[in-house]
Amino acid sequence: MIERVVGPARCPRAAAKKVALGHVFLFPSYAFLFNVWMGALEGKGAEGGVRKFMDTWAEVCVAGSVFWPAANMVNFMYCPPKHRVLFLNGGGLFWNAFLSYQNAKSNAKRSRLPLEGVKKHLA
């Protein structure tokens, strides 16, 4: 899709345009949908997914703003079109592991919250 809009990345400027488009439009929606989907799979519904997104967004945004632009610049500049999906699948493997870690961290944070409230009332 981005290839049709911007054209081939024959120079760093064209690659940077592709990276910027992907990062502005695709990255936030993917991060949001990942969390909503995880909330649904965990039985917490869409509301739990939105809470999970709010818990993790700052760290995910910073990490994604470092990882994905670098990975996409390499992808657009040096990978032939037929190998781009394979390259990004490799990056996606690490990225999804990071998102899973963030998800588990959010679950641990949320599971501790009620106990902290109970401890305050008992003291």
Secondary structure, DSSP 8 states (H G I E B T S, - for coil): -HHHHH----SHHHHHHHHHHIIIIIHHHHHHHHHHHHHHHTT-HHHHHHHHHHHHHHHHHHHHHHHHHHHHHHHHHHS-HHHHHHHHHHHHHHHHHHHHHHHHHHHHHHHHHHHHHHHHHH-
